[in-house]
């Protein structure tokens, strides 16, 4: 019994600190709570709810890359055209006013090309027109000023001052900070690569002949310095270029003068070049506009224009050496604008858009001298502010109709 009493007293003493009056629970760490104040349950840290993780944001897709290529037709620099740019008493030529209306359009391009059918040496007393052209090199100052990047000199007049004149022309082009196509001194590869916004554009050029002046060269010289149309060589060089670029552009000086349709041989060669890797084929030489078309190859659209016409020349109504009708067609040309788009995820590059901007070459008389001016016509009734007379605009819009009846704009629809 004594033992039971002792055990009871020990238990009572052990539990006394944890109890207050009336058996209410009291804190042994904080101040006394008022009577009858409930105590909140304490949650064990082990069972505290964890915050929900923030969802991982989806990565923003990289937008497509784009590059814009623009090309003009042939510059055929007749003597009357050269004389229109001569500054009397200063022994210099200024072609800028002729080309200035296209400057704002070329500003939209990343890479631009113009075809130049002439030699351009430094001999001031040796400038001539048809049939052997030689032009003041100041023409290249104007090309640079209005925004051209590349001069295509692969054509039937590039040897009009023989091989030495061809290389002097090349030097004059390059001295203005312009690139040259179609004239070589044995260098490889025989094409240009322009990289824009991560898109590599390869460009090459060929001509059907140099008006037989190439026959004065040896076979080795022809092979080394010129770019004459040869199917096997085009295939080999185009295949090589295609392996190093995203898009391949081929400038072709070909076709039948004054004919507004390509030959069957041209169409077959165009199909073959597309199969070898060409994405764009830019034609010149016939002096008139020929049709454009889109060729589907392996699910993608490739662009061909068989002739862009005369960008500048003195071939026009009233001049000799033309068909008896429709001489005005030699006054028609265009700027071709091509937008490439590259998918940064797949690396695939397509033709996104093709736009044709028709141009008409206006010739007028001023102080007894013929002057020339390129008039671009993006669409009918474009000019609304009396920039030109009604008679001039009538002719410009007629030219627009002739050109747009042969070409068709394109837009890729996914």
C-alpha positions as CSV (number, residue, x, y, z in Angstrom):
1,X,0.0,0.0,0.0
2,X,2.9,2.4,0.8
3,X,4.4,1.6,-2.5
4,X,1.1,2.4,-4.3
5,X,1.0,5.8,-2.5
6,X,4.5,6.6,-3.5
7,X,3.9,5.8,-7.2
8,X,0.7,7.9,-7.2
9,X,2.6,10.9,-5.8
10,X,5.3,10.6,-8.4
11,X,2.9,10.5,-11.2
12,X,1.0,13.5,-9.9
13,X,4.3,15.5,-9.6
14,X,5.4,14.6,-13.1
15,X,2.2,15.8,-14.7
16,X,1.6,19.0,-12.7
17,X,3.7,21.4,-14.9
18,X,1.5,20.6,-18.0
19,X,-1.8,21.4,-16.3
20,X,-3.4,24.5,-15.2
21,X,-6.6,25.3,-13.4
22,X,-9.6,23.3,-14.6
23,X,-7.3,21.1,-16.6
24,X,-6.8,23.7,-19.4
25,X,-3.7,23.2,-21.6
26,X,-1.1,25.9,-21.1
27,X,2.0,26.7,-23.0
28,X,5.3,26.2,-21.3
29,X,7.1,28.5,-23.7
30,X,5.0,31.6,-24.0
31,X,2.9,33.8,-21.8
32,X,-0.2,32.5,-20.0
33,X,-3.3,32.5,-22.2
34,X,-6.5,34.0,-21.0
35,X,-8.9,31.6,-19.4
36,X,-10.9,29.4,-21.8
37,X,-8.7,30.6,-24.8
38,X,-8.4,27.7,-27.3
39,X,-5.0,26.8,-28.7
40,X,-4.5,26.3,-32.5
41,X,-3.1,23.0,-33.6
42,X,0.5,23.1,-34.6
43,X,1.2,21.4,-38.0
44,X,4.2,19.3,-38.2
45,X,6.8,20.6,-40.7
46,X,7.0,17.1,-42.2
47,X,3.4,17.5,-43.6
48,X,3.4,21.2,-44.7
49,X,2.0,21.4,-48.2
50,X,4.6,22.3,-50.9
51,X,4.0,25.1,-53.4
52,X,3.0,24.0,-56.9
53,X,5.9,24.2,-59.4
54,X,5.6,26.9,-62.0
55,X,4.9,25.4,-65.5
56,X,7.9,25.5,-67.9
57,X,7.2,28.0,-70.6
58,X,7.1,26.7,-74.2
59,X,10.2,28.0,-76.1
60,X,9.3,30.8,-78.6
61,X,9.9,29.5,-82.2
62,X,12.6,31.4,-84.1
63,X,10.9,33.4,-86.9
64,X,11.7,32.6,-90.5
65,X,14.7,34.3,-92.1
66,X,14.2,36.3,-95.3
67,X,16.3,37.7,-98.1
68,X,15.3,39.8,-101.1
69,X,16.9,39.4,-104.6
70,X,16.2,41.9,-107.3
71,X,17.2,41.8,-111.0
72,X,17.0,44.1,-114.0
73,X,17.1,43.4,-117.7
74,X,19.7,44.3,-120.3
75,X,21.6,47.6,-120.6
76,X,22.3,48.0,-124.3
77,X,24.2,51.3,-124.4
78,X,23.8,52.7,-127.9
79,X,25.8,55.8,-128.8
80,X,22.8,58.1,-128.6
81,X,22.1,56.8,-125.1
82,X,25.7,57.5,-124.1
83,X,25.6,61.0,-125.6
84,X,22.5,61.8,-123.6
85,X,24.6,61.5,-120.4
86,X,27.5,63.6,-121.6
87,X,28.3,66.8,-119.7
88,X,29.7,69.3,-122.2
89,X,32.9,71.0,-121.3
90,X,33.7,68.6,-118.4
91,X,34.7,65.4,-120.3
92,X,32.5,63.3,-118.1
93,X,29.2,61.4,-118.2
94,X,26.4,61.3,-115.7
95,X,23.8,58.6,-116.1
96,X,22.2,59.1,-112.7
97,X,19.0,60.9,-113.8
98,X,18.2,58.1,-116.2
99,X,18.2,55.4,-113.4
100,X,17.2,57.5,-110.3
101,X,13.5,56.5,-110.4
102,X,14.4,52.9,-109.5
103,X,16.6,53.8,-106.5
104,X,13.7,53.5,-104.0
105,X,12.8,50.0,-105.3
106,X,16.3,48.7,-105.1
107,X,16.5,49.9,-101.5
108,X,14.1,47.0,-100.7
109,X,16.7,44.5,-102.0
110,X,19.5,42.7,-100.2
111,X,21.2,41.6,-103.4
112,X,20.6,43.1,-106.9
113,X,21.8,42.3,-110.4
114,X,21.9,44.1,-113.7
115,X,22.9,42.8,-117.1
116,X,25.5,44.9,-118.9
117,X,25.9,44.4,-122.7
118,X,29.0,46.3,-123.5
119,X,32.7,46.9,-122.9
120,X,33.6,49.9,-120.7
121,X,37.2,51.0,-121.1
122,X,39.0,54.2,-120.2
123,X,39.7,55.3,-123.7
124,X,37.7,58.6,-124.0
125,X,37.9,58.7,-127.8
126,X,36.8,55.1,-128.3
127,X,33.2,55.0,-127.2
128,X,30.9,53.5,-129.7
129,X,27.4,51.9,-130.0
130,X,26.2,49.1,-132.3
131,X,27.6,46.8,-133.4
132,X,30.7,46.9,-131.2
133,X,29.8,48.6,-127.9
134,X,32.2,50.5,-125.7
135,X,30.7,52.8,-123.0
136,X,32.1,55.3,-120.4
137,X,32.8,53.5,-117.1
138,X,30.9,56.2,-115.3
139,X,27.8,54.0,-115.9
140,X,29.1,51.9,-113.0
141,X,29.1,54.9,-110.7
142,X,25.4,55.1,-111.4
143,X,24.8,51.4,-110.9
144,X,26.4,51.7,-107.5
145,X,24.6,54.9,-106.6
146,X,21.1,53.6,-107.3
147,X,21.7,50.3,-105.4
148,X,22.9,47.6,-107.7
149,X,25.4,45.1,-106.2
150,X,26.3,42.8,-109.1
151,X,27.0,43.4,-112.8
152,X,26.4,40.5,-115.1
153,X,28.8,40.9,-118.0
154,X,28.2,37.4,-119.5
155,X,26.7,38.2,-122.9
156,X,27.2,38.4,-126.7
157,X,28.9,41.8,-126.4
158,X,31.5,41.2,-123.6
159,X,34.3,40.8,-126.2
160,X,33.5,43.9,-128.2
161,X,36.9,45.2,-127.2
162,X,38.5,41.8,-127.2
163,X,39.9,40.0,-124.2
164,X,41.9,43.0,-122.9
165,X,38.8,45.2,-123.0
166,X,36.8,42.6,-121.2
167,X,39.3,42.6,-118.3
168,X,39.6,46.4,-118.3
169,X,35.8,46.5,-118.0
170,X,35.9,44.0,-115.2
171,X,38.5,46.2,-113.4
172,X,36.3,49.3,-113.8
173,X,33.3,47.4,-112.4
174,X,35.2,46.1,-109.4
175,X,36.8,49.5,-108.7
176,X,33.3,50.8,-107.9
177,X,32.8,48.2,-105.3
178,X,30.6,46.0,-107.5
179,X,30.8,42.3,-108.1
180,X,31.1,40.8,-111.6
181,X,29.5,37.7,-113.2
182,X,30.6,35.9,-116.3
183,X,34.2,37.2,-116.6
184,X,36.9,35.0,-115.2
185,X,40.7,34.7,-115.1
186,X,40.8,31.0,-114.3
187,X,39.5,31.4,-110.8
188,X,37.4,28.7,-109.1
189,X,34.6,28.5,-108.2
190,X,32.9,30.4,-111.1
191,X,30.0,31.7,-109.0
192,X,29.3,34.3,-106.3
193,X,27.9,33.5,-102.9
194,X,26.0,36.3,-101.1
195,X,24.9,35.6,-97.5
196,X,22.0,37.6,-96.2
197,X,20.3,37.0,-92.8
198,X,21.8,33.5,-92.7
199,X,20.6,32.7,-96.2
200,X,23.4,31.8,-98.7
201,X,22.5,32.9,-102.3
202,X,24.6,31.4,-105.0
203,X,24.7,33.2,-108.4
204,X,26.2,32.2,-111.7
205,X,25.9,33.3,-115.4
206,X,26.2,31.9,-118.9
207,X,25.9,33.2,-122.5
208,X,25.1,31.5,-125.8
209,X,27.9,33.3,-127.6
210,X,30.1,36.4,-127.8
211,X,29.1,37.2,-131.4
212,X,31.7,34.7,-132.6
213,X,34.5,36.9,-131.2
214,X,35.3,34.0,-128.9
215,X,36.6,32.2,-132.0
216,X,39.6,34.5,-131.9
217,X,40.5,32.9,-128.6
218,X,42.1,29.5,-128.1
219,X,39.9,26.7,-126.7
220,X,41.8,27.0,-123.4
221,X,41.2,30.8,-123.3
222,X,37.5,30.3,-123.9
223,X,37.3,27.7,-121.2
224,X,39.3,29.8,-118.7
225,X,37.8,33.2,-119.2
226,X,34.2,32.9,-120.5
227,X,31.0,31.2,-119.4
228,X,29.6,29.8,-122.6
229,X,26.5,27.7,-122.4
230,X,27.6,24.0,-122.2
231,X,25.2,21.6,-120.7
232,X,27.8,19.4,-119.0
233,X,29.7,22.3,-117.5
234,X,26.5,24.0,-116.3
235,X,25.5,20.8,-114.6
236,X,28.8,20.3,-112.9
237,X,29.1,23.9,-111.7
238,X,25.5,24.2,-110.7
239,X,25.7,21.0,-108.7
240,X,28.8,22.2,-107.0
241,X,27.2,25.6,-106.2
242,X,24.0,23.9,-104.9
243,X,26.0,22.0,-102.3
244,X,27.3,25.2,-100.8
245,X,24.2,27.5,-100.8
246,X,20.6,27.7,-99.7
247,X,19.3,28.9,-103.1
248,X,20.8,28.8,-106.6
249,X,20.3,31.6,-109.2
250,X,21.4,31.3,-112.8
251,X,21.5,34.2,-115.2
252,X,21.1,33.0,-118.8
253,X,21.8,35.1,-121.9
254,X,19.9,33.1,-124.5
255,X,16.9,33.0,-126.9
256,X,15.9,34.6,-130.2
257,X,16.0,38.4,-130.6
258,X,12.5,40.1,-130.7
259,X,10.7,36.8,-130.2
260,X,8.3,36.9,-127.2
261,X,8.3,33.2,-126.6
262,X,11.1,30.9,-125.5
263,X,12.3,28.1,-127.8
264,X,11.7,24.4,-127.0
265,X,15.4,24.1,-126.4
266,X,15.3,26.9,-123.8
267,X,12.4,25.3,-122.0
268,X,14.1,21.9,-121.9
269,X,17.4,23.5,-120.6
270,X,15.4,25.4,-117.9
271,X,13.8,22.1,-116.8
272,X,17.2,20.4,-116.7
273,X,18.8,23.2,-114.7
274,X,16.0,23.0,-112.2
275,X,16.6,19.3,-111.8
276,X,20.3,20.1,-111.3
277,X,19.5,22.5,-108.5
278,X,18.5,25.9,-109.9
279,X,15.9,27.7,-107.9
280,X,15.8,30.9,-110.1
281,X,16.6,31.4,-113.7
282,X,16.9,35.0,-115.0
283,X,16.9,35.3,-118.8
284,X,18.1,38.1,-121.0
285,X,19.1,38.9,-124.7
286,X,16.0,38.9,-126.8
287,X,15.4,42.7,-126.3
288,X,11.8,42.0,-125.5
289,X,10.0,40.6,-122.5
290,X,9.3,36.9,-122.6
291,X,7.0,34.9,-120.2
292,X,7.7,33.8,-116.6
293,X,6.6,30.5,-115.1
294,X,6.8,28.5,-111.9
295,X,8.2,25.0,-112.3
296,X,7.3,22.5,-109.6
297,X,10.2,20.2,-108.6
298,X,10.1,17.8,-105.7
299,X,7.2,19.6,-104.1
300,X,8.8,23.1,-104.4
301,X,8.2,26.0,-106.8
302,X,11.1,27.2,-108.9
303,X,11.0,30.5,-110.9
304,X,12.0,31.1,-114.5
305,X,11.7,34.2,-116.6
306,X,12.9,33.7,-120.1
307,X,13.7,37.3,-120.9
308,X,13.4,40.5,-118.8
309,X,13.7,42.8,-121.8
310,X,15.7,45.9,-122.5
311,X,16.2,47.8,-119.3
312,X,17.8,50.7,-121.2
313,X,18.7,51.0,-124.9
314,X,17.9,53.1,-127.9
315,X,16.0,50.3,-129.5
316,X,12.5,51.7,-129.9
317,X,9.9,52.9,-132.3
318,X,11.3,54.8,-135.2
319,X,14.7,53.1,-135.1
320,X,15.9,50.7,-137.8
321,X,16.6,47.0,-137.5
322,X,13.4,46.0,-135.8
323,X,10.4,43.9,-136.8
324,X,8.0,45.9,-139.0
325,X,5.4,45.9,-136.1
326,X,5.4,46.1,-132.4
327,X,8.7,48.0,-132.1
328,X,7.5,49.4,-128.9
329,X,8.1,46.0,-127.2
330,X,11.9,46.8,-127.1
331,X,11.1,49.7,-124.7
332,X,9.6,47.3,-122.1
333,X,11.4,45.8,-119.2
334,X,11.1,45.2,-115.4
335,X,12.6,44.7,-112.0
336,X,12.0,41.2,-110.7
337,X,11.8,41.0,-106.9
338,X,12.2,37.6,-105.3
339,X,11.7,37.0,-101.6
340,X,13.4,33.9,-100.2
341,X,12.3,32.4,-96.8
342,X,14.4,30.0,-94.7
343,X,13.0,27.8,-91.9
344,X,15.5,28.1,-89.1
345,X,14.4,24.7,-87.6
346,X,14.6,22.6,-90.8
347,X,17.1,24.8,-92.8
348,X,14.9,24.6,-95.8
349,X,14.7,27.7,-98.0
350,X,11.8,28.4,-100.4
351,X,10.7,31.1,-102.8
352,X,8.1,33.0,-100.7
353,X,7.2,35.7,-103.3
354,X,7.9,36.9,-106.8
355,X,6.8,40.4,-107.8
356,X,7.3,41.9,-111.3
357,X,7.7,45.7,-111.4
358,X,7.3,46.7,-115.1
359,X,9.4,49.6,-116.4
360,X,9.1,51.7,-119.5
361,X,12.1,53.7,-121.0
362,X,11.0,57.2,-121.8
363,X,12.9,59.1,-124.5
364,X,12.4,62.8,-124.8
365,X,14.1,65.9,-126.3
366,X,15.7,68.6,-124.2
367,X,17.7,71.5,-125.7
368,X,18.1,69.6,-128.9
369,X,19.5,66.5,-127.1
370,X,17.7,63.2,-126.6
371,X,17.3,62.3,-122.9
372,X,16.2,59.0,-121.3
373,X,14.4,58.1,-118.1
374,X,13.3,54.8,-116.7
375,X,9.7,54.9,-115.5
376,X,8.7,52.1,-113.1
377,X,5.0,51.2,-113.1
378,X,4.2,49.0,-110.0
379,X,0.5,49.1,-111.0
380,X,-1.9,50.8,-113.3
381,X,-2.8,54.4,-112.3
382,X,0.2,54.5,-110.0
383,X,1.1,58.1,-110.8
384,X,-1.5,60.6,-109.3
385,X,0.6,63.7,-108.7
386,X,1.3,65.1,-112.2
387,X,4.8,63.6,-112.2
388,X,4.4,63.0,-116.0
389,X,2.2,64.2,-118.7
390,X,-0.9,62.3,-119.7
391,X,0.8,61.3,-123.0
392,X,3.8,59.9,-121.2
393,X,1.7,58.0,-118.7
394,X,-0.5,56.6,-121.5
395,X,2.6,55.0,-123.0
396,X,3.9,53.8,-119.6
397,X,0.6,52.1,-118.8
398,X,0.5,50.5,-122.2
399,X,3.9,49.1,-121.5
400,X,2.7,47.9,-118.2
401,X,-0.1,46.0,-119.9
402,X,2.2,44.4,-122.4
403,X,4.6,43.2,-119.7
404,X,2.0,41.9,-117.2
405,X,0.3,39.9,-120.0
406,X,3.4,37.8,-120.1
407,X,4.5,37.4,-116.5
408,X,2.7,36.4,-113.3
409,X,3.4,37.3,-109.7
410,X,3.6,34.4,-107.2
411,X,3.1,34.0,-103.5
412,X,3.7,30.8,-101.6
413,X,0.7,29.6,-99.7
414,X,1.5,27.0,-97.0
